[in-house]
Amino acid sequence: MPKILDLSEGLGQLRWSDLAGALEAQGYPAGVIVDSSSANGHNSGVRYSGHTLNDTLFCLAWFLNRSVILSMSQEEPELVEAFARVIGYRPFCRYIDSKKMLTFEFDGIDSEGRFEHLQTEESISNLQWIL
């Protein structure tokens, strides 16, 4: 699966304004709103939040050249699939996080190791391997 957005060159490769267009290009219905004020970047990654036309709130944490964590207020399989096409690989697990958000993790390097780590986290529930 080819990556649509490549962050290996750094934060400048992904702007909040690119995200909604990339999802739409991958077949997700138009209308995703990414809150431009939510962009919170630092040396190791970037975080965005927004909502869909279905009123699903989401938060995307992208750790450079490594992994993506997508949390959402309700399940929207089409959104997960569109993010998978944007990122270039599928999520390896899902769980409920400490804020009661449905969370999917994508890891391009060591999904098995990350899953083992998640199994020790007491703040999450309903952890499932989905690859």
C-alpha positions as CSV (number, residue, x, y, z in Angstrom):
1,M,0.0,0.0,0.0
2,P,1.7,3.3,-1.1
3,K,1.9,6.1,1.4
4,I,0.0,9.2,0.4
5,L,1.7,11.4,3.1
6,D,5.3,10.7,4.0
7,L,6.5,12.2,7.3
8,S,10.0,10.8,7.1
9,E,11.3,14.3,6.1
10,G,9.8,15.9,9.2
11,L,6.8,17.9,10.3
12,G,6.7,20.1,7.2
13,Q,5.4,17.2,5.2
14,L,2.0,17.1,7.0
15,R,0.0,20.2,7.5
16,W,-3.5,20.2,9.0
17,S,-4.9,21.5,5.7
18,D,-3.4,18.4,3.9
19,L,-5.1,15.9,6.2
20,A,-8.7,16.3,5.2
21,G,-7.8,16.4,1.5
22,A,-5.7,13.2,1.8
23,L,-8.7,11.4,3.5
24,E,-11.0,12.6,0.7
25,A,-8.6,11.5,-1.9
26,Q,-8.7,8.0,-0.3
27,G,-12.5,7.7,-0.6
28,Y,-13.6,9.2,2.7
29,P,-16.6,11.5,2.2
30,A,-15.8,15.2,2.1
31,G,-16.4,17.2,5.2
32,V,-13.8,16.1,7.6
33,I,-12.9,19.1,9.7
34,V,-9.4,19.2,11.1
35,D,-9.1,21.9,13.8
36,S,-6.1,24.1,12.7
37,S,-5.6,25.3,16.3
38,S,-5.2,21.7,17.4
39,A,-1.9,21.1,15.6
40,N,0.6,20.4,18.3
41,G,4.0,19.5,16.9
42,H,7.4,18.7,18.4
43,N,10.5,17.0,17.3
44,S,9.1,13.5,17.6
45,G,5.7,13.9,16.1
46,V,2.5,15.9,15.6
47,R,-1.0,15.7,17.0
48,Y,-4.3,16.8,15.3
49,S,-7.9,16.7,16.3
50,G,-11.1,17.2,14.4
51,H,-14.5,15.8,13.6
52,T,-16.4,14.2,10.8
53,L,-19.8,14.9,9.3
54,N,-21.1,12.0,11.5
55,D,-20.1,14.0,14.6
56,T,-17.3,11.6,15.3
57,L,-14.5,13.4,17.3
58,F,-11.0,12.1,16.5
59,C,-7.5,12.7,17.6
60,L,-4.5,11.7,15.4
61,A,-1.1,11.4,16.9
62,W,1.6,10.8,14.3
63,F,5.1,9.9,15.6
64,L,7.6,10.6,12.9
65,N,8.5,7.6,10.7
66,R,7.2,5.2,13.3
67,S,3.6,5.0,14.3
68,V,0.1,6.6,14.3
69,I,-2.5,6.5,17.0
70,L,-6.1,7.3,15.9
71,S,-8.7,7.8,18.7
72,M,-12.3,8.4,18.0
73,S,-15.5,9.0,19.9
74,Q,-17.4,6.3,18.0
75,E,-16.5,3.6,15.6
76,E,-16.3,4.7,11.9
77,P,-14.7,2.0,9.9
78,E,-14.6,4.1,6.8
79,L,-12.4,6.7,8.6
80,V,-10.0,4.0,9.8
81,E,-9.7,2.6,6.3
82,A,-9.1,6.0,4.8
83,F,-6.3,6.7,7.3
84,A,-4.8,3.3,6.5
85,R,-4.6,4.2,2.8
86,V,-3.2,7.6,3.7
87,I,-0.5,6.1,6.0
88,G,0.3,3.2,3.8
89,Y,-0.4,0.4,6.3
90,R,-3.2,-1.0,8.4
91,P,-3.8,-0.7,12.1
92,F,-2.5,-3.7,14.1
93,C,-4.7,-3.3,17.2
94,R,-7.7,-1.5,18.7
95,Y,-8.6,-0.7,22.3
96,I,-10.5,1.7,24.6
97,D,-8.2,4.3,26.0
98,S,-8.3,6.0,29.4
99,K,-10.6,8.7,28.0
100,K,-13.1,6.1,26.8
101,M,-12.1,6.7,23.1
102,L,-11.9,3.9,20.6
103,T,-8.3,3.8,19.6
104,F,-6.5,2.2,16.7
105,E,-2.7,1.9,16.5
106,F,-0.6,1.7,13.3
107,D,3.0,0.8,13.6
108,G,5.3,0.4,10.6
109,I,8.3,-0.9,12.6
110,D,7.5,-3.2,15.5
111,S,3.7,-3.9,16.0
112,E,4.3,-7.1,17.9
113,G,6.6,-5.3,20.4
114,R,4.1,-2.4,20.8
115,F,1.3,-4.9,21.3
116,E,3.3,-6.6,24.1
117,H,3.8,-3.2,25.7
118,L,0.1,-2.4,25.5
119,Q,-0.8,-5.6,27.2
120,T,0.9,-4.2,30.4
121,E,-1.0,-0.9,30.3
122,E,-3.7,-0.8,33.0
123,S,-5.2,2.4,31.6
124,I,-6.6,0.7,28.4
125,S,-9.3,-2.0,28.0
126,N,-10.6,-4.4,25.3
127,L,-7.2,-4.7,23.6
128,Q,-7.5,-6.7,20.4
129,W,-4.9,-7.7,17.7
130,I,-6.6,-7.0,14.4
131,L,-4.0,-7.6,11.7
